[in-house]
């Protein structure tokens, strides 16, 4: 649909008709700074204002105020002022729970009460273990190439370790600079520019740098409306602190200041430097694993090949251990940076709001884009917020300012045992846990807490514990059903052969049959009958504290397909659906496997985007929520079927038949 159609409808006052047309044009527009794009955005502001969606109009105005076109930015500034003075804005403020802007005294020491563990201990253990791992692998490499003198070999291995560590420490920030500039066009700015955008931020930067006797970090801005912030470097006096333009769009001045204080906390604690080195050491383990695998293929059957096999196995084990150590350190440092921001600014509530608004901004920008942001995906581990966890919190804030509704989505984070397990694979603590910790700091400062976390904790204590934990332990067992079936099959084969059954093929057939049975049992749990799927909405599903990544909850949604779910992949088969309460990812599965998914993404997905559809599927919740799709029906009669359950049954059945066939074949030989 053309821009002109949207403009004609808007000028005629048909804003309900105009807004979808203008939103679609803005999503598809390649030249975001063009005059046509700005015109569409300006009419969207008028449209949002006319239908009472003042918050959307304000956010769009903030974005337009940064426009390179002087007339556009001037217009946006005047409109922003009018919107803030309008009765509709006042009524929104009056009818919703008052925003708690009260700030405590800055610099007051706040007790963490066991939150996040011990950062110094976590950092020391991680670096020592990772350095030891690289040392061991260095020794392995030396012995592989045939050192005759173990003492010399040890010296060479230590030298390798030190060279790697020093190089990683000093070179990685410069490599990051090149990467940031290439991928995201990072623009380095002076303090004065940040002061114009957020006066409170500059006050925080100057105060922290003066108190901690460090130089102000090099400040960067990425021209992307997805809100994020991250820090990297090797030394506090040469650190880089980068934020996106979206941070200033979605957050108020005091909230931006708390985000900068959080990032400064990483610099003061040196944890950003520890992460830089630890990340490099993990990659070294993986590099040694790959190198050793290459040596195995070229060495044939020799002593070098045997040593390479050992080195490869040890390197991969160290890589896995190192990855989880790194994730643990990453989560710990986020708690301490939050604590530092609360102490430095005296505004823990501001950081709580900032985290929620960042999640909202990620969801809002995601709903406007056909593909997920490469910035958000690429800086996931570095950023202040894990974008994978944004959907629940962001969707809650998107439709309501009532703290109890926003706070309820944190129940899963704090009380569901799957939350704890899923968090092990996450770079950041779950949002609910961070907001709860910040609430305790607010209480210590004598402030009213944000999002009514006391009520949320009280509700969590009254959840059905049998329902929460009863199925959890069984589900942990079922999660690896195919692997358990494989080992049970091996045990059965050993018993049968020991009993005198003369068929060596049992050692292949029984594990195949066991694994197949495990796949089918798991499929029955994951994909229950959907004939009684109830109609619901996205926020209701996300607010379910009992949701599981294994046991699918059959559900029906009505909404609009707004884009692909695969970041940066133009042939991705997954989709995003949006209803009045939020946005959710839909996972598609072809009956023909990966090839079918690719063809569906290449040929059909584009034609489905912007259609109003009914979706049936199994809802699941991990760090991020999603729905395994069963069926899509569009308003024009288009039907798309997805085959998650079919694929599992087909795989399980094939393994069982293969195992039986193998047994029969060998028995007849």
HELIX and SHEET records of a PDB file:
HELIX    1   1 UNK A    3  UNK A   11  1                                   9    
HELIX    2   2 UNK A   15  UNK A   28  1                                  14    
HELIX    3   3 UNK A   35  UNK A   50  1                                  16    
HELIX    4   4 UNK A   54  UNK A   64  1                                  11    
HELIX    5   5 UNK A   70  UNK A   85  1                                  16    
HELIX    6   6 UNK A   87  UNK A   95  1                                   9    
HELIX    7   7 UNK A  119  UNK A  144  1                                  26    
HELIX    8   8 UNK A  150  UNK A  184  1                                  35    
HELIX    9   9 UNK A  191  UNK A  197  1                                   7    
HELIX   10  10 UNK A  199  UNK A  212  1                                  14    
HELIX   11  11 UNK A  236  UNK A  238  5                                   3    
HELIX   12  12 UNK A  245  UNK A  250  1                                   6    
HELIX   13  13 UNK A  253  UNK A  269  1                                  17    
HELIX   14  14 UNK A  271  UNK A  299  1                                  29    
HELIX   15  15 UNK A  303  UNK A  345  1                                  43    
HELIX   16  16 UNK A  348  UNK A  368  1                                  21    
HELIX   17  17 UNK A  374  UNK A  378  1                                   5    
HELIX   18  18 UNK A  387  UNK A  389  5                                   3    
HELIX   19  19 UNK A  390  UNK A  399  1                                  10    
HELIX   20  20 UNK A  403  UNK A  408  1                                   6    
HELIX   21  21 UNK A  410  UNK A  415  1                                   6    
HELIX   22  22 UNK A  417  UNK A  423  1                                   7    
HELIX   23  23 UNK A  431  UNK A  444  1                                  14    
HELIX   24  24 UNK A  450  UNK A  452  5                                   3    
HELIX   25  25 UNK A  453  UNK A  461  1                                   9    
HELIX   26  26 UNK A  465  UNK A  479  1                                  15    
HELIX   27  27 UNK A  481  UNK A  498  1                                  18    
HELIX   28  28 UNK A  506  UNK A  526  1                                  21    
HELIX   29  29 UNK A  538  UNK A  542  1                                   5    
HELIX   30  30 UNK A  593  UNK A  603  1                                  11    
HELIX   31  31 UNK A  605  UNK A  608  1                                   4    
HELIX   32  32 UNK A  644  UNK A  668  1                                  25    
SHEET    1   A 4 UNK A 187  UNK A 189  0                                        
SHEET    2   A 4 UNK A 218  UNK A 222 -1                                        
SHEET    3   A 4 UNK A 240  UNK A 244  1                                        
SHEET    4   A 4 UNK A 229  UNK A 232 -1                                        
SHEET    1   B 6 UNK A 534  UNK A 535  0                                        
SHEET    2   B 6 UNK A 553  UNK A 564  1                                        
SHEET    3   B 6 UNK A 575  UNK A 579 -1                                        
SHEET    4   B 6 UNK A 582  UNK A 587 -1                                        
SHEET    5   B 6 UNK A 625  UNK A 634  1                                        
SHEET    6   B 6 UNK A 612  UNK A 621 -1                                        
SHEET    1   C 6 UNK A 534  UNK A 535  0                                        
SHEET    2   C 6 UNK A 553  UNK A 564  1                                        
SHEET    3   C 6 UNK A 575  UNK A 579 -1                                        
SHEET    4   C 6 UNK A 582  UNK A 587 -1                                        
SHEET    5   C 6 UNK A 625  UNK A 634  1                                        
SHEET    6   C 6 UNK A 639  UNK A 641 -1                                        
END                                                                             
